[in-house]
Amino acid sequence: MVNGPKTAINPSVVDGKAKLLTGWKRDLVGYAYISPWLLGFLLFVIGPMAASLYLSFTDYNMLSEPHWIGLRNYITMFTDDPRYWTALKVTFKFVLISVPLKLAFALFIAVLFNGKHRGLSVYRTAYYIPSIIGGSVAVAVMWRQLFGVDGAINSVLVHFGVEPKNWIASPDYSLWTLILLVVWQFGSPMLIFLAGLKQIPTDLYESAAVDGAGRTRRFCSITLPMLTPVIFFNLVMQTIDGFMTFTQSFLVTQGGPLDKTLFYALYLYQKAFGGTFSMGYASAMAWILLLIVAAFTAFIFKSSSAWVYYESTEDK
């Protein structure tokens, strides 16, 4: 019996298939490990987002089937809803004032704490506590009592000849009380600033001091430039948080007086759960808010090239 010619097996092909199979198994194991998070992301993030996008083009009140109305929710929002523009204006004012104040105060405290003093860790913890409890119901109720007519703020100011006011119910001061509440919760950006300050080489300050640079000069010429990446991160995070502010207005002022504290998120909540259950309209508002936050974030990222300093290998 004569055997036919044997086909030569290329070892490189076998090795390639083995490596491909090994790589595929490795990827499968990786996907198995992240599957709980991946499943949760698809079910609780992507799924609700897709449903919200669909509902934004419908008339839906949770009591009946969604009715497709196209762009009517968006048109009504921009052309026939003055309270929407009020909420947008209040939110912009709140973000543009509270975020810079909060970051400036956090940086100031971080610079004070950037040292080796006895008991400093206790003070850091104490200053961080407001960031943990600041969004709670108890703190909101306490804040409402503090700034009431018979509150502690008026009790102190009356000794300086200031006439008692109902700060929460005043159209001129109500928004500022909420801004003060948010600025008081500066602990989180403070810790991030403090971590950034610890990364600045001390020899830079020593060299500047030898050259005769004072504290202000060293802060402006060394601390701020070296800290700009951290400032950039805090600015992005606090801007996003500012646009999503809800608890303070909902619990302290309910959007009043005269809609002076009607934040965007609060008005969205009122539309969704405030009697008419306009879920379609609220979904449209949510997507507009997403676009607004994305636009602000993109602007910050775009402008970062002009003011954020990253140390490169050439600088070393």
C-alpha positions in Angstrom: 0.0 0.0 0.0 1.5 3.3 -1.0 0.9 6.3 1.2 0.3 9.7 -0.3 2.6 12.6 0.2 2.4 14.0 3.8 1.6 17.7 4.1 4.2 19.5 6.1 2.8 21.4 9.2 4.1 24.9 9.6 5.1 25.3 13.3 4.5 29.1 13.1 0.8 28.5 12.2 0.4 26.1 15.1 2.0 28.6 17.5 -0.2 31.4 16.2 -3.3 29.4 16.7 -2.2 28.4 20.2 -1.5 32.0 21.1 -4.8 33.1 19.6 -6.7 30.5 21.7 -4.7 31.5 24.8 -5.5 35.1 24.2 -9.2 34.4 23.7 -9.4 32.4 26.9 -7.6 35.2 28.8 -10.1 37.7 27.5 -13.0 35.5 28.4 -11.7 35.2 32.0 -11.4 39.0 32.1 -14.9 39.5 30.9 -16.2 36.9 33.4 -14.6 38.9 36.2 -16.1 42.2 35.1 -19.4 40.7 34.2 -21.2 41.9 37.4 -20.2 45.5 36.8 -20.8 45.2 33.0 -24.3 43.8 33.6 -25.1 46.4 36.1 -23.9 49.1 33.8 -26.1 47.9 30.9 -29.2 47.4 33.1 -28.9 50.4 35.4 -27.1 53.0 33.3 -27.4 52.4 29.5 -30.9 50.9 29.8 -32.4 53.8 31.7 -30.6 56.3 29.5 -32.1 54.8 26.4 -35.5 54.7 28.0 -35.2 58.3 29.1 -34.2 59.4 25.6 -37.2 57.6 24.1 -39.6 59.1 26.7 -38.3 62.6 26.0 -40.1 62.4 22.7 -43.4 61.2 24.2 -46.2 62.4 26.4 -46.0 60.1 29.4 -47.4 60.4 32.9 -46.8 56.8 34.3 -50.5 56.2 34.3 -50.9 55.5 30.6 -48.9 54.3 27.7 -46.3 56.7 26.3 -47.7 58.7 23.3 -45.2 59.8 20.7 -45.2 63.6 20.2 -41.8 64.1 18.6 -40.0 67.4 19.5 -43.0 69.0 21.2 -41.4 68.7 24.7 -38.3 70.4 23.6 -40.2 73.1 21.7 -42.4 73.8 24.7 -39.4 73.9 27.0 -37.7 76.7 25.0 -40.7 78.7 23.8 -43.6 78.2 26.3 -42.2 77.6 29.7 -40.9 80.7 31.5 -40.2 78.8 34.7 -37.7 76.7 32.7 -35.7 79.7 31.8 -35.9 80.9 35.5 -34.5 77.6 36.6 -31.8 77.8 34.0 -30.9 81.3 35.1 -30.8 80.4 38.8 -28.7 77.4 38.2 -26.2 79.2 36.1 -25.9 82.0 38.7 -25.5 79.4 41.4 -22.8 77.4 39.6 -20.8 80.5 38.5 -20.7 81.9 42.0 -20.5 78.8 44.3 -17.9 76.8 42.4 -15.1 79.5 42.3 -15.9 80.4 46.0 -15.8 76.8 47.1 -12.5 76.1 45.3 -10.9 79.2 46.5 -11.8 78.5 50.1 -10.8 74.9 49.8 -7.4 75.9 48.4 -6.9 78.5 51.1 -7.5 75.9 53.9 -5.4 73.3 52.1 -2.4 75.7 52.0 -2.9 76.4 55.8 -2.9 72.7 56.5 0.1 71.9 54.3 2.6 71.6 57.1 3.7 69.4 59.9 2.0 70.8 63.0 0.8 68.9 66.0 -2.9 67.8 65.8 -3.1 68.7 62.1 -4.9 65.5 61.2 -7.6 66.2 63.7 -8.3 69.6 62.1 -8.3 68.0 58.6 -10.9 65.5 59.7 -13.0 68.2 61.3 -13.0 70.3 58.2 -13.8 67.3 56.0 -16.9 66.3 58.0 -19.2 69.0 56.4 -18.6 67.3 53.0 -19.9 64.0 54.4 -23.0 65.3 56.1 -23.6 68.4 54.1 -26.2 66.8 51.8 -28.2 65.2 54.6 -31.8 66.1 55.6 -30.6 67.0 59.2 -28.1 69.6 58.0 -30.6 71.1 55.6 -33.1 71.5 58.4 -30.4 72.9 60.7 -29.5 75.4 58.0 -33.1 76.5 57.7 -33.2 77.1 61.4 -29.9 78.9 61.5 -31.1 81.5 58.9 -34.6 81.8 60.2 -36.0 84.9 61.9 -35.3 83.5 65.3 -32.2 81.6 64.2 -28.6 81.8 65.6 -27.4 84.0 62.7 -29.8 86.8 63.6 -29.0 86.3 67.3 -25.4 87.1 66.6 -25.9 89.9 64.1 -28.3 91.7 66.3 -25.4 92.5 68.7 -23.7 94.3 65.8 -26.8 96.4 65.1 -28.0 94.4 62.1 -31.8 94.1 62.0 -33.1 90.5 62.0 -34.2 89.1 58.7 -35.7 85.9 57.4 -32.8 85.1 55.2 -34.4 81.9 53.7 -37.6 83.7 52.8 -36.0 86.8 51.4 -35.8 87.0 47.6 -32.6 89.0 47.9 -30.7 86.6 50.2 -32.2 83.1 49.8 -29.9 82.0 47.0 -26.9 83.3 48.9 -27.8 81.1 51.9 -27.7 78.1 49.7 -24.4 79.2 48.1 -23.0 79.5 51.6 -24.2 76.0 52.5 -22.5 74.6 49.4 -19.2 76.5 50.0 -19.3 75.2 53.6 -18.9 71.7 52.2 -15.4 72.3 50.9 -13.8 69.3 52.5 -13.6 67.1 49.5 -11.8 69.5 47.1 -9.6 70.6 50.1 -8.2 67.1 50.5 -7.5 66.8 46.8 -5.7 70.2 46.9 -3.8 69.0 49.9 -2.7 65.9 48.1 -1.5 68.0 45.2 0.4 70.3 47.5 2.3 67.3 48.9 3.5 66.5 45.4 5.2 69.8 44.8 9.0 69.5 45.3 10.2 71.4 48.3 13.5 72.3 46.6 11.6 74.7 44.3 10.5 76.7 47.3 14.0 76.6 48.8 15.5 77.9 45.6 12.9 80.6 45.3 13.5 81.6 49.0 17.2 81.8 48.3 16.5 84.1 45.4 14.5 86.4 47.7 11.0 85.5 46.6 8.4 86.1 49.3 5.4 83.9 50.2 3.1 85.6 47.7 5.6 85.4 44.9 6.3 81.7 45.7 2.5 81.0 45.8 1.9 82.6 42.4 5.0 81.4 40.7 5.3 77.9 42.1 2.2 76.7 43.9 -0.4 77.7 41.5 1.3 76.6 38.3 2.2 73.2 39.8 -1.3 72.8 41.2 -3.2 73.6 38.0 -3.8 69.9 37.1 -5.5 69.5 40.5 -7.4 72.7 40.0 -8.5 71.5 36.6 -9.8 68.2 38.1 -11.6 69.9 41.0 -13.1 72.5 38.6 -14.6 69.8 36.4 -16.0 67.7 39.3 -17.4 70.7 41.2 -19.0 72.2 38.1 -20.8 68.9 37.4 -21.9 68.7 41.0 -23.1 72.3 40.9 -25.5 71.7 38.0 -26.9 68.6 39.8 -27.6 70.4 43.1 -31.0 69.4 44.4 -31.1 68.5 48.1 -30.4 72.0 49.4 -33.1 73.8 47.5 -35.6 71.0 47.9 -35.3 70.8 51.7 -34.4 74.4 52.7 -36.4 76.7 50.3 -38.6 74.4 48.1 -37.5 76.6 45.2 -38.8 79.8 46.7 -39.3 82.6 47.4 -40.6 83.7 44.0 -38.5 80.9 42.3 -35.3 82.6 43.4 -33.8 79.2 44.3 -35.5 77.1 41.7 -32.6 75.0 40.6 -32.7 73.0 37.4 -32.7 69.6 39.1 -35.5 70.7 41.5 -37.7 71.9 38.6 -37.1 68.7 36.8 -38.2 66.8 39.9 -41.3 69.0 40.2 -42.2 68.2 36.6 -41.7 64.5 37.0 -43.3 63.9 40.4 -45.2 67.1 41.2 -48.9 66.3 40.4 -49.0 66.0 36.6 -46.2 63.4 36.5 -44.9 64.8 33.2 -42.2 62.2 32.8 -41.7 62.8 29.1 -41.1 66.5 29.7 -38.8 65.8 32.7 -36.8 63.3 30.5 -36.4 66.0 27.9 -35.1 68.4 30.6 -32.7 65.7 31.8 -31.1 65.4 28.3 -30.8 69.1 27.9 -29.0 69.2 31.3 -26.7 66.5 30.1 -25.9 68.6 27.0 -25.3 71.7 29.2 -23.0 69.9 31.5 -21.2 68.3 28.5 -20.7 71.8 27.0 -19.3 73.3 30.1 -17.0 70.3 30.6 -15.8 70.5 27.0 -15.1 74.2 27.4 -13.0 73.6 30.5 -11.1 70.8 28.7 -10.6 73.0 25.7 -9.3 75.9 27.7 -7.0 73.8 29.9 -4.3 74.0 27.3 -3.9 77.7 28.0 -3.7 77.5 31.8 -3.0 73.9 33.0 0.7 73.1 33.4 1.9 69.5 33.1 5.5 68.8 34.0 7.2 67.0 31.1 10.5 65.2 30.8 12.0 68.3 29.1 11.3 70.3 32.3 13.3 67.9 34.5 
